[in-house]
Amino acid sequence: MGLFSKPEVIGPGGTNDADRSRIAGLEQRVARLEAQLAQLTAAPAGTVAAAAVAATEDWTAEVRRLVADDKLIHAIKLYREKTGCGLREAKEAVEAMQR
């Protein structure tokens, strides 16, 4: 489903409940990314940026371990928790790690 629906599907508020939910989720993801960017750009080099890189490597290594152990559902769940992305995007990213 896309963000823009056919007029007959749209409710009285201009968007349907699914669209409002999707927009709210996207706004949350953008806010998280903006906060992370602000932390990385405001801190002196080698402090927060280094910690952010280390933290990223920690969870991605865990996702790769889960993939290697054929625990794809757990890998997808962890990927979604850490990135805030949707199920489809997480599934595609985890499947790409299998190759």
N, C-alpha and C positions, 0 to 999 in steps of 0.2 A: 504494500500500500504506500502510495506517495503522500507527500504533504498536502498536495492539492487534490481535492476530491471533486467528483461531479456535483453540480448544483443540487440535484435531487437527493444526494446523500447528506448534504450539509444541513445541520440543524439550525434552529432559530438564531443562535449566537454567531453564525458565520462559519463555524467549524464544528465537527462532531467530536464526541468524547475521545475517540481514539487519536484524533489529530491533536487535541489539547494535551493529552497524556504524552504523546510523542514530543511535542514542542517543549513541554516542561522537562522531560528527560534530556533533551538537547541543550536546554538552557543550563541545567545542572552540570552537564559535561563541560560546556564552555566556561562556566564559572570556575570549575576545578582546574581547567587548563590555564585560565588567566591567573589564578592564584599561584600555580606552580611556576608559571613564567615570571611573575613578579618576584617570587622568592629567588629564582635563579639569576635574574638580572640585577637585583638590588644588593646581593651579597658580594663581598670581596671574592676574587677568583680563588678557587681552591677550597672554599668552605662549604657552603650549601650546595654548590654545583657538584663538588666531589661526592658529597653525601648522597645527593640525588642520583648520581650515576651508579654509586655502589648499591643503593636501594633498588634501582632498576635491574641491575645485574642479579641481585639476590632472587627476586621473584621470577624473573625470566628463566633463571637457571632451574628454579623449582618447577616451572611449567614444562620446561624441556625434560626434566627428570620424570615427571608424570606421563608425558607423551612416550618416553622411552619404555616406561613400565606398562604401557597400554591402558592407562587410566585417563582416557580422553575426557570423560565427563568432569572429573576433578580438575583436569588441566583447563578446560573451558570455563569452569566456574571461577577458578583462581584468576584467569586472564580477565574475565568480566569484572571481578571485584577490583582488580588493580587498575584497569583502564577505564571502566565505566561505559564500555561499548556494549552494543546489543549482542544478542545471542548469535545472530548470523555472522557478524563480524568476528566475534571471538572464535566461533567454530571454524571459519575460514582461516584465521591466523594459526590456530592450533593444528589444523590439517596441513597447513604449509610447513609446519615444523616436522611433520612426519616424513617429508620427502627428502 
